[in-house]
Amino acid sequence: MNPDSLAGSPVFPDAGHDHERCVESALAEAVALCAARGVRLTALRRRVLEIVWTSHRPLGAYPILEVLRAEGRASAPPTVYRALDFLLENGLVHRLASLNAFVGCSEPGHDGSSQFLICEDCGTALELRDPALAAAIERASTGGGFHARRHTVEIAGRCPACGERR
C-alpha cells in the first residue's frame, strides 16, 4: 500500500475487488525485482508466490504444500520453506509471526518495515507501511544502541466488512 494512501482509513478489499489484477501485478513486480537484483525467480518460487497471493489472507507453508501436491508437483516441506525463504529475503512476502503464515508484500523490495491490520474474523491482512510509525519504532529501538534491520507490527482486530456483520 502506498504510504500516501494512509491519509484516510486503510482500505480492506471489498466484494468488487479485482483480485486477479493484484496477483498479476505482484507477479510482474516480482519478475522485475528479481531481474534487477540478478536473482532467479524459478518456476517453483513464482508458483509459491502466486499461491500466497491467492487471497489477502495469510497462508501457512503446509497449505501451500497441499496446493502444490494437488497440482501434481512432488514437493516436500523443505522445498516450500526454501522458496518462502527466497521470497522473504527478496522482500516479496512477509511472515506474520502470530499466525506462522505468509502474505504477499504490497511494495516488493522495500526496507523491511511493515505494519499489518489482521482481521480476527475473516483472516484478511492489510499492509499499512506507515512511515511515521516506522520512524517511531526506529527512534525507540536505536536509543539504547540497538540496530533494527526490519520490523513487523501485527495489529489484530476486525475489518470493516466483519464489523458491519456484528
Summary of the structure (lengths in Angstrom):
residues: 166
radius of gyration: 16.4
end to end distance: 27.2
largest distance: 51.7
contacts: 455
relative contact order: 0.15
helix: 45%
strand: 16%
